[in-house]
Amino acid sequence: MQPAASIARRLIGALLLAALLLAAGCLSPKPFDEQAWQKTVAATDPAKLHAPHRDAQGLFFNPWLPQEHSNWDVLRWWLSTSSLGDLKDQDYSVPTVPNHGAYLRDAKAPATLTWVGHATYVVQWGGQVVAIDPFFSDSAAVVGRKAPPAFGPQALPRGVVVLISHNHYDHLDSEAVAALGDKAALFLCPLGLGELLREMGAKRVKELDWWQSAQVGGSRFTFLPAQHWSRRLGQGYNQSLWGSWMLERGGETIYYGGDSGYFKGFKEFGRRWPGIDLALLGTGAYQPRWFMHYAHMDVAELFKAFADLGARRLVPTQWGALKLGDGPAAWPAQEIRQYVDKHPQWQGRVLLLPVGGRAALEPKP
């Protein structure tokens, strides 16, 4: 028989959970001063992009602008009404095209970028295949998937190079790591994440710090800063690093932003890598703005980052599959279209791919 104290604790926990569920939606979204936030970002020192970013306890941080939210903010968001009103997922869907991925096994296939779904992209160039943040599962932790991936890990050939940006469940999928663990040529990941990847089944792993590079099979992969954070079961808050990736091969350059709020890093990356061909930038989970502004970009910031990078083409990522913020999972695409309609200088430079869609990696003019 369980002790009375244990039963009481469970009962109290159940009552608190029930109270939270009943209270969900009872608060209004917190106000947010966009101008003040943009002034804060503008005042950051770009030199700190190269500053030490690990404290005496071994925890990572963003030296140019520390994280500001608390667990109470998470609770406040859960209890608040949607900042986008009553938009429904069924009103917005992500387009899909059939794609079995068989061409990935053809070493002579043309150079392309494939959107598998959410933040998962596959680059095929020069006989090499690179999988970025492979996520094939039906859910990311407790968040169910709204649109299935174009194909599963079985489509990726032996010798694939796997890039991981950080440890959040929608970017680090344990099932994908297990499926690719033996046939991947190498997993490249942030500092502090190698041991967890090996526990998941990865056989060959290399950790990188910000600004470090690895040369693999004719391609160069550089791990770069991002304005984000890390946590998952088995790893505490900021015990592993987070970041973005620059991919280079044969004069082609692709930037993958992972998860990030807007920060001065984009301008620095554009300065160091002039003429970026493709910028893959996240645009999901940016509402409510008061809660998401630090770690995710809204649509206006998305295009600001695109301009800072000086890239030729923009591929918006992380929309359509998972409802990670207020509003439908596919809503960001609608806002991007509306933004481009109002800012015609971006027309013809934005690729809103369908799931399963492929974009040719075009040579520079």
C-alpha positions as CSV (number, residue, x, y, z in Angstrom):
1,M,0.0,0.0,0.0
2,Q,1.3,3.5,-0.9
3,P,2.0,5.9,2.0
4,A,-0.7,8.5,2.6
5,A,1.8,11.3,1.9
6,S,2.5,9.9,-1.6
7,I,-1.2,9.6,-2.4
8,A,-1.7,13.1,-1.2
9,R,1.0,14.5,-3.4
10,R,-0.4,12.8,-6.4
11,L,-3.9,14.0,-5.6
12,I,-2.6,17.6,-5.2
13,G,-0.7,17.3,-8.5
14,A,-3.8,16.0,-10.3
15,L,-5.9,18.8,-8.9
16,L,-3.4,21.4,-9.9
17,L,-3.3,20.0,-13.5
18,A,-7.1,20.0,-13.7
19,A,-7.1,23.6,-12.4
20,L,-4.6,24.6,-15.1
21,L,-6.6,22.9,-17.8
22,L,-9.8,24.6,-16.7
23,A,-8.0,28.0,-16.5
24,A,-6.4,27.7,-20.0
25,G,-7.3,30.7,-22.1
26,C,-8.4,32.7,-19.1
27,L,-5.7,35.4,-19.4
28,S,-5.1,38.0,-22.1
29,P,-1.8,37.9,-23.9
30,K,0.8,40.2,-22.3
31,P,1.5,43.5,-24.1
32,F,4.7,43.7,-26.0
33,D,6.7,46.8,-27.0
34,E,8.1,46.0,-30.4
35,Q,10.1,49.3,-30.7
36,A,11.8,48.8,-27.3
37,W,12.8,45.2,-28.3
38,Q,14.2,46.3,-31.6
39,K,16.2,49.1,-29.8
40,T,17.6,46.4,-27.4
41,V,18.7,44.3,-30.3
42,A,20.3,47.2,-32.1
43,A,22.3,48.1,-29.0
44,T,24.0,44.7,-28.8
45,D,27.7,44.5,-29.4
46,P,28.5,42.3,-32.5
47,A,32.0,41.7,-31.0
48,K,30.3,39.4,-28.4
49,L,29.4,37.0,-31.2
50,H,33.0,35.8,-30.6
51,A,33.0,36.1,-26.8
52,P,33.2,33.2,-24.4
53,H,29.7,31.6,-24.1
54,R,30.0,29.0,-21.3
55,D,29.8,30.0,-17.6
56,A,31.6,28.6,-14.5
57,Q,29.0,25.9,-14.1
58,G,29.5,24.7,-17.6
59,L,26.2,26.1,-19.0
60,F,26.1,27.8,-22.3
61,F,24.6,31.3,-22.9
62,N,24.3,34.0,-25.6
63,P,26.9,36.6,-24.6
64,W,25.4,39.4,-26.7
65,L,21.9,39.2,-25.1
66,P,21.1,36.7,-22.3
67,Q,17.8,34.8,-22.3
68,E,15.1,36.6,-20.3
69,H,12.1,34.2,-19.8
70,S,11.2,32.2,-16.8
71,N,9.1,29.1,-16.2
72,W,6.3,31.4,-15.0
73,D,6.3,33.0,-18.5
74,V,5.7,29.5,-20.0
75,L,2.8,29.0,-17.6
76,R,1.4,32.5,-18.4
77,W,1.5,31.6,-22.2
78,W,-0.3,28.3,-21.6
79,L,-3.1,30.1,-19.6
80,S,-3.5,32.9,-22.2
81,T,-5.9,33.3,-25.1
82,S,-4.3,33.0,-28.5
83,S,-2.7,36.2,-29.8
84,L,-4.1,35.2,-33.3
85,G,-7.7,34.8,-32.2
86,D,-9.7,31.8,-33.4
87,L,-7.7,30.8,-36.4
88,K,-8.0,27.0,-36.9
89,D,-5.5,24.5,-38.2
90,Q,-8.0,23.1,-40.7
91,D,-8.2,26.5,-42.4
92,Y,-4.6,26.4,-43.4
93,S,-2.7,23.4,-44.7
94,V,0.8,22.9,-46.1
95,P,1.0,21.8,-49.7
96,T,2.6,18.4,-50.4
97,V,4.0,16.7,-53.5
98,P,4.8,12.9,-53.8
99,N,8.4,12.2,-53.2
100,H,9.9,8.8,-52.5
101,G,13.5,10.1,-52.3
102,A,14.9,7.5,-54.7
103,Y,17.0,10.1,-56.5
104,L,19.1,10.5,-53.3
105,R,20.8,7.2,-54.1
106,D,21.9,8.5,-57.5
107,A,25.4,9.9,-57.2
108,K,25.0,11.7,-60.6
109,A,21.7,13.3,-59.7
110,P,21.6,17.1,-60.1
111,A,22.3,19.3,-57.1
112,T,19.1,20.0,-55.3
113,L,17.6,20.9,-51.9
114,T,14.6,18.8,-50.7
115,W,12.1,19.9,-48.0
116,V,11.2,16.8,-46.0
117,G,9.0,18.8,-43.7
118,H,9.3,21.2,-40.7
119,A,13.1,22.0,-40.3
120,T,14.3,18.9,-42.1
121,Y,16.1,19.5,-45.4
122,V,18.3,17.2,-47.6
123,V,21.0,18.7,-49.7
124,Q,22.3,16.6,-52.6
125,W,25.4,17.9,-54.3
126,G,28.6,16.5,-55.9
127,G,27.6,12.9,-55.1
128,Q,27.1,13.8,-51.4
129,V,23.9,13.8,-49.4
130,V,23.5,16.0,-46.3
131,A,20.5,15.7,-43.9
132,I,19.8,18.7,-41.8
133,D,18.0,18.3,-38.5
134,P,16.3,15.0,-39.6
135,F,12.9,14.7,-37.9
136,F,10.6,11.9,-39.1
137,S,8.6,11.1,-35.9
138,D,4.8,11.6,-35.5
139,S,5.4,14.1,-32.7
140,A,7.9,16.3,-31.1
141,A,7.6,15.4,-27.4
142,V,3.9,16.0,-26.8
143,V,3.2,18.1,-29.9
144,G,1.6,15.9,-32.7
145,R,2.6,16.3,-36.3
146,K,0.0,18.0,-38.6
147,A,1.7,16.9,-41.9
148,P,3.8,13.8,-42.4
149,P,7.3,13.9,-43.7
150,A,7.9,13.5,-47.5
151,F,9.8,10.3,-46.8
152,G,11.4,8.4,-44.0
153,P,15.1,7.8,-43.1
154,Q,15.2,4.7,-45.3
155,A,15.4,7.0,-48.3
156,L,18.7,8.5,-47.2
157,P,21.7,6.6,-48.6
158,R,24.7,5.1,-46.7
159,G,27.3,7.8,-46.2
160,V,24.9,10.6,-45.5
161,V,26.3,13.5,-43.5
162,V,23.9,14.6,-40.6
163,L,23.9,18.1,-39.2
164,I,22.2,18.8,-35.9
165,S,21.5,22.4,-34.7
166,H,20.4,21.8,-31.1
167,N,18.6,19.4,-28.8
168,H,15.0,20.4,-29.0
169,Y,12.7,17.6,-30.0
170,D,11.6,19.0,-33.4
171,H,15.3,19.3,-34.4
172,L,16.8,16.2,-32.7
173,D,14.7,13.2,-33.3
174,S,15.9,10.1,-31.4
175,E,14.2,7.7,-33.9
176,A,15.9,9.4,-36.8
177,V,19.3,9.2,-35.1
178,A,18.7,5.5,-34.4
179,A,17.7,4.8,-38.0
180,L,20.7,6.7,-39.4
181,G,23.2,5.9,-36.7
182,D,25.1,3.2,-38.5
183,K,24.9,4.4,-42.1
184,A,25.7,8.0,-41.5
185,A,29.3,9.0,-42.5
186,L,29.3,11.5,-39.6
187,F,27.0,13.4,-37.3
188,L,28.1,17.0,-36.7
189,C,26.6,18.5,-33.6
190,P,27.0,21.3,-31.0
191,L,29.2,21.0,-28.0
192,G,27.7,18.9,-25.2
193,L,25.5,16.9,-27.5
194,G,27.8,14.1,-28.7
195,E,27.2,11.7,-25.7
196,L,23.4,11.9,-26.1
197,L,23.7,11.2,-29.9
198,R,25.8,8.2,-29.2
199,E,23.2,6.9,-26.6
200,M,20.6,7.3,-29.4
201,G,22.6,5.1,-31.7
202,A,25.0,7.5,-33.7
203,K,28.3,5.7,-34.4
204,R,30.4,8.6,-35.7
205,V,30.0,11.9,-34.0
206,K,32.0,15.2,-34.0
207,E,31.1,18.1,-31.7
208,L,31.8,21.7,-32.8
209,D,31.9,25.0,-31.0
210,W,30.7,28.2,-32.7
211,W,32.9,29.3,-35.6
212,Q,34.5,25.8,-35.9
213,S,34.4,23.9,-39.2
214,A,34.6,20.3,-40.4
215,Q,35.6,19.2,-43.9
216,V,33.7,16.1,-45.0
217,G,33.9,14.5,-48.5
218,G,34.6,17.8,-50.3
219,S,32.1,19.9,-48.3
220,R,32.9,22.4,-45.6
221,F,30.4,22.7,-42.6
222,T,30.8,25.6,-40.2
223,F,28.9,25.8,-37.0
224,L,27.8,29.4,-36.2
225,P,26.0,31.2,-33.4
226,A,22.2,31.5,-33.1
227,Q,20.0,33.3,-30.5
228,H,18.3,30.4,-28.8
229,W,18.7,27.9,-25.9
230,S,18.6,24.2,-25.2
231,R,16.8,21.7,-22.9
232,R,15.2,18.2,-23.1
233,L,14.7,15.2,-20.9
234,G,18.1,13.9,-20.0
235,Q,19.8,17.3,-20.6
236,G,19.1,20.3,-18.3
237,Y,18.8,23.9,-19.3
238,N,21.6,25.0,-21.6
239,Q,23.9,22.0,-20.9
240,S,24.5,21.7,-24.7
241,L,25.1,24.4,-27.2
242,W,22.8,25.5,-30.1
243,G,23.5,27.2,-33.4
244,S,23.2,27.4,-37.1
245,W,25.2,26.0,-40.1
246,M,27.0,27.3,-43.2
247,L,27.4,24.6,-45.9
248,E,29.9,25.1,-48.7
249,R,30.8,23.0,-51.7
250,G,32.1,23.9,-55.2
251,G,31.3,27.6,-54.9
252,E,27.7,26.9,-53.6
253,T,26.9,28.3,-50.1
254,I,23.8,27.4,-48.1
255,Y,23.0,28.9,-44.7
256,Y,20.7,27.0,-42.3
257,G,19.5,29.1,-39.4
258,G,18.1,26.4,-37.1
259,D,16.0,28.1,-34.4
260,S,16.9,31.7,-33.7
261,G,15.6,35.0,-32.8
262,Y,16.8,38.0,-34.8
263,F,20.3,39.1,-33.9
264,K,23.4,40.8,-35.4
265,G,24.9,37.5,-36.3
266,F,23.1,37.5,-39.6
267,K,24.9,40.6,-40.7
268,E,28.2,39.1,-39.7
269,F,27.6,35.9,-41.5
270,G,26.7,37.8,-44.7
271,R,29.9,39.8,-44.4
272,R,32.1,36.7,-44.0
273,W,30.3,34.7,-46.7
274,P,29.3,37.2,-49.4
275,G,27.0,35.8,-52.1
276,I,25.1,33.1,-50.1
277,D,23.0,31.2,-52.5
278,L,20.2,29.9,-50.2
279,A,19.1,31.1,-46.8
280,L,17.0,28.6,-44.9
281,L,15.5,30.6,-42.1
282,G,12.9,29.6,-39.4
283,T,9.6,31.3,-39.3
284,G,7.4,29.1,-37.1
285,A,6.3,29.7,-33.4
286,Y,6.7,33.5,-33.4
287,Q,3.4,34.2,-31.7
288,P,2.7,35.3,-29.0
289,R,5.3,37.9,-29.7
290,W,5.8,38.8,-26.0
291,F,6.9,35.2,-25.3
292,M,8.6,34.1,-28.5
293,H,10.5,37.3,-29.6
294,Y,13.8,36.2,-28.1
295,A,14.2,32.8,-29.7
296,H,12.1,33.0,-32.9
297,M,11.7,35.5,-35.6
298,D,8.5,36.9,-36.8
299,V,7.9,37.5,-40.6
300,A,9.3,41.1,-40.6
301,E,12.5,39.9,-38.8
302,L,12.7,36.9,-41.2
303,F,13.1,39.4,-44.1
304,K,15.5,41.6,-42.1
305,A,17.7,38.5,-41.5
306,F,17.5,37.6,-45.2
307,A,18.6,41.1,-46.1
308,D,21.4,41.0,-43.6
309,L,22.7,37.7,-45.0
310,G,22.7,39.2,-48.5
311,A,21.5,35.8,-49.8
312,R,20.1,35.3,-53.3
313,R,17.1,33.2,-52.3
314,L,15.1,32.6,-49.1
315,V,13.6,29.3,-48.1
316,P,11.3,29.7,-45.0
317,T,11.5,26.7,-42.7
318,Q,9.6,25.3,-39.7
319,W,6.1,25.9,-40.8
320,G,3.2,23.5,-41.6
321,A,4.1,20.4,-39.5
322,L,3.9,21.4,-35.8
323,K,1.8,23.9,-33.9
324,L,4.5,25.2,-31.6
325,G,3.1,28.7,-31.0
326,D,-0.3,30.5,-31.3
327,G,-2.2,30.0,-34.5
328,P,-2.2,27.2,-37.1
329,A,1.0,25.4,-38.0
330,A,0.7,26.5,-41.7
331,W,-0.2,30.1,-40.9
332,P,3.3,31.6,-41.3
333,A,3.2,30.9,-45.1
334,Q,0.1,33.1,-45.4
335,E,1.8,35.9,-43.5
336,I,4.9,35.6,-45.7
337,R,2.8,35.9,-48.9
338,Q,1.1,38.9,-47.5
339,Y,4.4,40.5,-46.6
340,V,5.9,39.9,-50.1
341,D,2.8,41.4,-51.7
342,K,3.4,44.6,-49.7
343,H,7.2,44.5,-50.3
344,P,7.6,43.7,-54.0
345,Q,11.5,43.9,-53.8
346,W,11.3,40.3,-52.4
347,Q,9.1,38.9,-55.2
348,G,10.8,36.0,-57.1
349,R,13.3,35.4,-54.3
350,V,11.2,33.5,-51.8
351,L,10.7,29.7,-52.2
352,L,7.7,28.4,-50.2
353,L,8.3,24.8,-51.1
354,P,5.7,22.1,-50.6
355,V,6.6,19.2,-48.4
356,G,8.5,16.9,-50.8
357,G,9.4,19.8,-53.0
358,R,12.9,20.2,-54.6
359,A,14.8,23.3,-55.5
360,A,17.7,23.3,-57.9
361,L,20.9,24.6,-56.5
362,E,21.6,27.1,-59.3
363,P,25.1,28.1,-60.2
364,K,26.0,31.8,-59.6
365,P,25.4,34.0,-62.6
